[in-house]
Amino acid sequence: MLKGKTAIITGSGRGIGKAVAVKLASLGANIVINDIPASADADATAEEIRGMGAQCISIKGDITDINDVKALVDGAVKEFGGVDIFVNNAGITRDSLMLRMSEEDWDMVLNINLKGAFNCIKTVVRPMMKQRSGSIINMASISGVIGNAGQANYSASKAGLIGLTKTTAKEFSSRGIRCNAVAPGFIKSAMTDKLAEDTKKKYYDAIPLGRFGTVDDIADCVAFLASDMSSYITGQVICVDGGLVM
């Protein structure tokens, strides 16, 4: 389905980003793994994907640094000849109630989650415009759709990312570039496993489909948006949340 396509996935050393990279590789895409320079996971994930028989390279860099982003995109173009799919997955949380939230934690989350995505989009649309094709997928969150107590910075960054998604779709659709967002709900992960049992039960009871999501649920949606099966879809936000938000 994606044979011959090249995909860059930021924050793809582990978690959702890794699941997306593995899924796209299984569908035939060439993969560029990206994570922070200190990440030991990026190279291991790239090696795992190459073990599947897919073409894969790892390019580390800080997405808040525009020069690192340019090196990422240029490296992908040099290795594979272009970029067809870009997944803005890199992101962090620094949760706290608003009255206790530090300015540093606000700035850090907005800088990585929103400015980082802006840097990536601004850079990758250039080769995509030359190709007159491309699919950009931004990893938002239901927190950006409905808000969440204790996540003023994270919710604001993801709501901003949704606005950026729609603006990108409007500005570049005439060049054959689509841009959509995926908004995960409660996804089972190492991070959510650390939550108190009563907190997990509260979310679980509110999910109509009666289960927590998995990283593969997210990866499947990204694969759809990356492929020609979604060629008439742009500027949309797809909540992958078991019906938690409807």
LOKE-160654 format. One record per residue (C-alpha): chain; x, y, z; residue number from 1; residue in three letters. Coordinates in steps of 0.05 Angstrom, whole numbers, plus 5000, padded with zeros to 4 digits. Layout:
ATOM   kette      x      y      z    nr   rest
ATOM       A      X      Y      Z   NUM    ALA
...
% end
This chain:
ATOM   kette      x      y      z    nr   rest
ATOM       A   5000   5000   5000     1    MET
ATOM       A   5058   5047   5014     2    LEU
ATOM       A   5112   5014   4972     3    LYS
ATOM       A   5164   5064   4948     4    GLY
ATOM       A   5138   5119   4994     5    LYS
ATOM       A   5184   5152   5045     6    THR
ATOM       A   5159   5170   5115     7    ALA
ATOM       A   5191   5211   5170     8    ILE
ATOM       A   5163   5200   5240     9    ILE
ATOM       A   5187   5246   5296    10    THR
ATOM       A   5193   5219   5366    11    GLY
ATOM       A   5194   5149   5338    12    SER
ATOM       A   5244   5114   5382    13    GLY
ATOM       A   5189   5083   5424    14    ARG
ATOM       A   5115   5086   5441    15    GLY
ATOM       A   5064   5110   5390    16    ILE
ATOM       A   5118   5137   5344    17    GLY
ATOM       A   5153   5069   5341    18    LYS
ATOM       A   5086   5033   5328    19    ALA
ATOM       A   5072   5081   5271    20    VAL
ATOM       A   5141   5070   5241    21    ALA
ATOM       A   5134   4994   5245    22    VAL
ATOM       A   5065   4997   5214    23    LYS
ATOM       A   5085   5041   5156    24    LEU
ATOM       A   5147   4997   5144    25    ALA
ATOM       A   5103   4935   5142    26    SER
ATOM       A   5063   4968   5087    27    LEU
ATOM       A   5125   4979   5045    28    GLY
ATOM       A   5147   5050   5063    29    ALA
ATOM       A   5219   5072   5071    30    ASN
ATOM       A   5226   5098   5143    31    ILE
ATOM       A   5265   5154   5175    32    VAL
ATOM       A   5267   5148   5250    33    ILE
ATOM       A   5276   5213   5289    34    ASN
ATOM       A   5285   5225   5363    35    ASP
ATOM       A   5324   5270   5409    36    ILE
ATOM       A   5401   5265   5405    37    PRO
ATOM       A   5404   5231   5473    38    ALA
ATOM       A   5356   5175   5453    39    SER
ATOM       A   5384   5105   5454    40    ALA
ATOM       A   5317   5079   5426    41    ASP
ATOM       A   5322   5110   5357    42    ALA
ATOM       A   5379   5067   5331    43    ASP
ATOM       A   5349   5004   5362    44    ALA
ATOM       A   5282   5018   5329    45    THR
ATOM       A   5316   5031   5262    46    ALA
ATOM       A   5353   4965   5268    47    GLU
ATOM       A   5289   4928   5285    48    GLU
ATOM       A   5254   4957   5224    49    ILE
ATOM       A   5313   4938   5179    50    ARG
ATOM       A   5305   4868   5207    51    GLY
ATOM       A   5235   4867   5177    52    MET
ATOM       A   5266   4877   5108    53    GLY
ATOM       A   5248   4951   5103    54    ALA
ATOM       A   5293   5008   5085    55    GLN
ATOM       A   5305   5051   5147    56    CYS
ATOM       A   5353   5103   5173    57    ILE
ATOM       A   5357   5141   5239    58    SER
ATOM       A   5369   5216   5241    59    ILE
ATOM       A   5371   5246   5311    60    LYS
ATOM       A   5356   5319   5323    61    GLY
ATOM       A   5317   5370   5364    62    ASP
ATOM       A   5254   5391   5327    63    ILE
ATOM       A   5254   5458   5364    64    THR
ATOM       A   5318   5474   5326    65    ASP
ATOM       A   5302   5492   5254    66    ILE
ATOM       A   5372   5473   5232    67    ASN
ATOM       A   5363   5403   5260    68    ASP
ATOM       A   5296   5397   5224    69    VAL
ATOM       A   5327   5419   5158    70    LYS
ATOM       A   5382   5366   5168    71    ALA
ATOM       A   5327   5314   5181    72    LEU
ATOM       A   5288   5329   5118    73    VAL
ATOM       A   5351   5338   5075    74    ASP
ATOM       A   5377   5271   5101    75    GLY
ATOM       A   5313   5236   5081    76    ALA
ATOM       A   5314   5268   5012    77    VAL
ATOM       A   5387   5250   5002    78    LYS
ATOM       A   5376   5177   5023    79    GLU
ATOM       A   5309   5163   4990    80    PHE
ATOM       A   5298   5218   4939    81    GLY
ATOM       A   5239   5253   4972    82    GLY
ATOM       A   5189   5254   5029    83    VAL
ATOM       A   5118   5230   5019    84    ASP
ATOM       A   5093   5223   5091    85    ILE
ATOM       A   5111   5264   5152    86    PHE
ATOM       A   5084   5246   5221    87    VAL
ATOM       A   5090   5300   5274    88    ASN
ATOM       A   5090   5253   5334    89    ASN
ATOM       A   5144   5282   5380    90    ALA
ATOM       A   5114   5312   5443    91    GLY
ATOM       A   5120   5316   5519    92    ILE
ATOM       A   5076   5328   5580    93    THR
ATOM       A   5091   5369   5642    94    ARG
ATOM       A   5025   5362   5679    95    ASP
ATOM       A   5005   5407   5736    96    SER
ATOM       A   4945   5448   5758    97    LEU
ATOM       A   4947   5516   5727    98    MET
ATOM       A   4961   5554   5792    99    LEU
ATOM       A   5021   5510   5805   100    ARG
ATOM       A   5047   5506   5733   101    MET
ATOM       A   5114   5539   5723   102    SER
ATOM       A   5129   5584   5665   103    GLU
ATOM       A   5186   5537   5646   104    GLU
ATOM       A   5138   5478   5640   105    ASP
ATOM       A   5089   5519   5599   106    TRP
ATOM       A   5143   5542   5551   107    ASP
ATOM       A   5175   5473   5544   108    MET
ATOM       A   5111   5438   5525   109    VAL
ATOM       A   5089   5492   5476   110    LEU
ATOM       A   5159   5495   5446   111    ASN
ATOM       A   5164   5421   5432   112    ILE
ATOM       A   5092   5402   5417   113    ASN
ATOM       A   5072   5463   5375   114    LEU
ATOM       A   5133   5502   5352   115    LYS
ATOM       A   5168   5436   5336   116    GLY
ATOM       A   5111   5415   5291   117    ALA
ATOM       A   5110   5483   5258   118    PHE
ATOM       A   5185   5477   5243   119    ASN
ATOM       A   5174   5408   5213   120    CYS
ATOM       A   5115   5428   5170   121    ILE
ATOM       A   5148   5491   5144   122    LYS
ATOM       A   5210   5451   5124   123    THR
ATOM       A   5179   5388   5095   124    VAL
ATOM       A   5128   5424   5051   125    VAL
ATOM       A   5184   5448   5006   126    ARG
ATOM       A   5203   5380   4977   127    PRO
ATOM       A   5129   5360   4978   128    MET
ATOM       A   5111   5421   4936   129    MET
ATOM       A   5163   5401   4885   130    LYS
ATOM       A   5131   5332   4882   131    GLN
ATOM       A   5061   5362   4884   132    ARG
ATOM       A   5041   5309   4934   133    SER
ATOM       A   5048   5292   5007   134    GLY
ATOM       A   5011   5272   5070   135    SER
ATOM       A   5025   5307   5136   136    ILE
ATOM       A   4995   5275   5199   137    ILE
ATOM       A   4997   5312   5265   138    ASN
ATOM       A   4990   5274   5331   139    MET
ATOM       A   4940   5315   5370   140    ALA
ATOM       A   4900   5291   5431   141    SER
ATOM       A   4829   5291   5457   142    ILE
ATOM       A   4859   5339   5509   143    SER
ATOM       A   4864   5389   5453   144    GLY
ATOM       A   4792   5378   5434   145    VAL
ATOM       A   4758   5380   5502   146    ILE
ATOM       A   4812   5405   5550   147    GLY
ATOM       A   4836   5368   5612   148    ASN
ATOM       A   4847   5392   5683   149    ALA
ATOM       A   4920   5392   5701   150    GLY
ATOM       A   4942   5398   5628   151    GLN
ATOM       A   4935   5471   5610   152    ALA
ATOM       A   5001   5470   5572   153    ASN
ATOM       A   4990   5403   5538   154    TYR
ATOM       A   4917   5418   5520   155    SER
ATOM       A   4936   5486   5492   156    ALA
ATOM       A   4992   5456   5451   157    SER
ATOM       A   4947   5403   5421   158    LYS
ATOM       A   4890   5452   5408   159    ALA
ATOM       A   4941   5496   5373   160    GLY
ATOM       A   4964   5436   5333   161    LEU
ATOM       A   4893   5424   5310   162    ILE
ATOM       A   4889   5496   5286   163    GLY
ATOM       A   4957   5488   5252   164    LEU
ATOM       A   4931   5425   5218   165    THR
ATOM       A   4872   5460   5187   166    LYS
ATOM       A   4913   5520   5165   167    THR
ATOM       A   4965   5475   5133   168    THR
ATOM       A   4910   5438   5096   169    ALA
ATOM       A   4882   5503   5069   170    LYS
ATOM       A   4949   5533   5049   171    GLU
ATOM       A   4978   5473   5013   172    PHE
ATOM       A   4919   5433   4985   173    SER
ATOM       A   4929   5466   4917   174    SER
ATOM       A   4999   5435   4915   175    ARG
ATOM       A   4972   5365   4927   176    GLY
ATOM       A   4991   5364   5001   177    ILE
ATOM       A   4941   5338   5052   178    ARG
ATOM       A   4945   5350   5127   179    CYS
ATOM       A   4904   5315   5180   180    ASN
ATOM       A   4908   5303   5255   181    ALA
ATOM       A   4898   5241   5298   182    VAL
ATOM       A   4872   5254   5368   183    ALA
ATOM       A   4886   5193   5413   184    PRO
ATOM       A   4844   5181   5474   185    GLY
ATOM       A   4867   5138   5533   186    PHE
ATOM       A   4922   5095   5502   187    ILE
ATOM       A   4953   5039   5543   188    LYS
ATOM       A   5026   5055   5551   189    SER
ATOM       A   5083   5057   5602   190    ALA
ATOM       A   5060   5128   5619   191    MET
ATOM       A   4987   5110   5631   192    THR
ATOM       A   5006   5047   5669   193    ASP
ATOM       A   5034   5092   5723   194    LYS
ATOM       A   4967   5125   5737   195    LEU
ATOM       A   4928   5109   5800   196    ALA
ATOM       A   4878   5053   5793   197    GLU
ATOM       A   4819   5098   5809   198    ASP
ATOM       A   4840   5147   5754   199    THR
ATOM       A   4845   5090   5703   200    LYS
ATOM       A   4777   5063   5725   201    LYS
ATOM       A   4746   5132   5715   202    LYS
ATOM       A   4770   5135   5643   203    TYR
ATOM       A   4754   5061   5630   204    TYR
ATOM       A   4681   5070   5653   205    ASP
ATOM       A   4673   5130   5607   206    ALA
ATOM       A   4695   5094   5543   207    ILE
ATOM       A   4635   5067   5504   208    PRO
ATOM       A   4676   5012   5470   209    LEU
ATOM       A   4696   4986   5538   210    GLY
ATOM       A   4771   4982   5530   211    ARG
ATOM       A   4834   5025   5530   212    PHE
ATOM       A   4866   5039   5464   213    GLY
ATOM       A   4932   5010   5440   214    THR
ATOM       A   4990   5041   5402   215    VAL
ATOM       A   4969   4997   5344   216    ASP
ATOM       A   4900   5029   5342   217    ASP
ATOM       A   4935   5096   5330   218    ILE
ATOM       A   4984   5067   5280   219    ALA
ATOM       A   4927   5038   5238   220    ASP
ATOM       A   4894   5106   5234   221    CYS
ATOM       A   4959   5140   5214   222    VAL
ATOM       A   4970   5087   5160   223    ALA
ATOM       A   4901   5103   5131   224    PHE
ATOM       A   4915   5177   5129   225    LEU
ATOM       A   4984   5165   5099   226    ALA
ATOM       A   4956   5124   5042   227    SER
ATOM       A   4917   5139   4980   228    ASP
ATOM       A   4856   5108   5014   229    MET
ATOM       A   4847   5176   5046   230    SER
ATOM       A   4863   5217   4983   231    SER
ATOM       A   4799   5259   4991   232    TYR
ATOM       A   4809   5275   5065   233    ILE
ATOM       A   4846   5337   5089   234    THR
ATOM       A   4840   5386   5147   235    GLY
ATOM       A   4806   5334   5192   236    GLN
ATOM       A   4815   5312   5263   237    VAL
ATOM       A   4802   5238   5276   238    ILE
ATOM       A   4791   5219   5349   239    CYS
ATOM       A   4816   5149   5362   240    VAL
ATOM       A   4787   5143   5432   241    ASP
ATOM       A   4736   5086   5434   242    GLY
ATOM       A   4680   5138   5433   243    GLY
ATOM       A   4703   5177   5493   244    LEU
ATOM       A   4692   5242   5455   245    VAL
ATOM       A   4631   5245   5410   246    MET
% end
